[in-house]
Amino acid sequence: MVSAGALGILHLDMDCFFAAVEVLKDPSLAGRPVVVGGTGPRGVVASASYEARVFGVRSAMPMTTARRLCPRGVFVAGRFEDYVEVSRSLREILRSVTPLVEPVALDEAYLDVTGSARLLGGGQEIATTLRSRVRHELALDCSVGVARSKLLAKLASKAAKPLVEPSGVTPGPGVVVVEEADEIEFLHRRPVRALPGVGPRTAERLARFGVSTVGDLAAVGVDSLVRLLGAAAGRALHELAWARDARPVVAERETRSIGHEETFPADLHDLAELRQHARRSSVRVAARCRASEVVARTITLKVRFADFSTVTRSRTLARPVRSGAELGDVAVDLLGAVELSMGVRLLGVQASGLSPAEVSGFDQLSFFTDEGASRRGRRDDVELAAEEVRRRFGQSALAPAILGARRERPGPPGSSERR
Amino acid sequence: MKFRTERDGLLEALATASRAASARTAAGSASPSLQLVLHGNQLIVTGADPDLVIEVRTSVAGDADGAVLVPARLLVDIVRSFEPGAVTVTSDEEEARVLSGRAEFSVRVPVAAEVSRLSPAGGEGVSLPARRFAEGLRQVVRAALTDDTRAPQLTGVLMLTTGTGLRLVATDSYRLAFKDLAGMSGPSGGNEVLVPARALAEVQRLVGALADGKESDDTSPLVFRCGELDAAFDLGHVQLTTRLLRGPFPDYERLLPPSYPNSFTAAKEELAAALRRVRLMVRDTKDVTTPVRISFTEGGVELTVLTAETGRASERVDGSYVGEETTIAFNPGYLLDGIDAIRADVVTLEVIDSSKPATVRGEGEDDYRYLLMPVRVS
């Protein structure tokens, strides 16, 4: 929250977190290209040390590619538990500075130190202290951005990171502060991709429009942006491009929810069609839950009608779910309880009540394969395989038969990942 | 009807019979009843639901023969509330009166006045050594399914005659226990029958109660009779009749792994105590139970329970391990059930991998095995 010009928002991001923890566990790995990720045939890179990044290894890259780029690398499957443990210690350090800690991931958090400033010094001082405490207490490196808003703090922490070039790694400043007066200049130099909400698709659309930096984006009028990207996304990006970000730091323990919404080009009345959309969104949400390694206990369906009135229906389940099919079952059920005759403009599915899959996503296996638990497992496997195909060949390459064979997705879907 | 007796003996008879008159299984009637029948000085208390009948005989000072039906729960509560001493029960068509000390209860007789009956199990009875049989039940009944909505046949224990004796098998599809009782005869003609675990748990309890009272060796009489539809267990003053379950029972022999590559052996009590400790962190609801992760390494195992809500617990247990280093997760309750079932002081846990059945067995205890499936951790 912007408060009287104080540089009170910090974004702390661990450097190559998983890989660094692996080096901590096995010091003989220090200085070597370490790649953490799934070791199976469909595994992807979860984290890579700077030594590995020099070879071009990046997060989310298939492990097979990483092995090709960096044949001398040390490839480890890693233990999620270890990361959770280190992350817990990290959060303790952060919470000793302020209770307003908003973890974004195991290795990343926002802090609002506006209230602590009198006691502990300004944002910059706190950032420097945190960095050295993390160094001393966890033997790990991190980068910290300090600014007036989450947006700028996050961009600043990125700017604080070591620089990776094919020729080698140059240490970064570790802490970057974006003063109020420098905000616009700092922001406008960034690529548009650096803004939250700009994914590859939006970036591509903007590039065709001649927009590649945030400065380019800021120069485009809000009306043109709305025409290009739709009302919500257009306005939101325009605000961000002018460093207007009022998102507060919310002290929460975990990711709050993962959702997916679709706005339809024409209002929908047909229940069967809406059901398909609910299932389709559920599959997306499940995929993102899986990517974030969480399972969900609460499923919320959001329906916006032609007149913009909106209803939400949610259900909390006794056990966490993680497959799109299960999420979809609940979403479709919730849809049945909504009066749809007015025509539906937007449909969204959201998963909340999230917990790490590692600590609550488990299945009691059965001796007999036709039991429910194993069926859940098989559904998961099918979805995982489908996800991989979509990742490689595009979103429309595969869909469950129940979703039909529509090749065009209606309207610009909006995704939300609320933390 | 009229009789006089001591509170303690009456209470025991009523409580035992009422275990077959549970509200859970009583069909239709709001409140299950007990039937009291007096012949001379013998009182027969019968509790019954559609699946199970328990008939208890006890001696009283009879005054006038007769029969009466009384709400089970209420009568047990009334008699239990009395001080030790004499209790007088009288009845006519409308009510039963129960008196003790200066307390007096008049209980209305239920309208639909009849207890359900099972056909008396025919056939020739076989005599079973009660204590050994009950111990076998203790080891096996735990693996049966308790909620019958999913697969009714899994709520039963398979009793079958093998070449060497009687075998008991139960599985709820997540774990499986089987016990060979050498030298015992089972259902006649090499048949196999599926007896509800609930009834067998009662048999086990009754034998235990008898043994406690008598301090005798394995001489208590237990006669097993088996008909087409029902089976009966006769313990002298208590007779229990149960409806048999219909199969098919799973082909359990197929589930037994031919061999295990990895085997961990430890002191039973040490392993069980460590499991009970780390289990304190488990979140256990109807649908989800946090698993305990067991990391097998040379010289011992590390038990870990990790939950999002509560935190974590871990403990190392020393023992000998032969095999590859691996980590496998189990439902801690299921694993403890298996370990607790072992009679030996040394227990062996054999595993294959994180998706295949593991086995718990006792050292030198070849007649009993407990299999359990792991929990898959994503």
Interface residues (C-beta under 8 A of the other chain):
Chain A: E81 V84 E254 V295 A318 R319 P320 R322 S355 P356 A357 E358 V359 S360 G361 F362 D363 Q364 L365 S366 F367 F368 E371 G377 D380
Chain B: T171 S173 Y174 L176 P250 L255 R283 T285 K286 D287 V288 T289 T290 P291 T304 L306 T307 A308 E309 A329 N331 S355 P357 L371 M373 P374 V375 R376 V377 S378
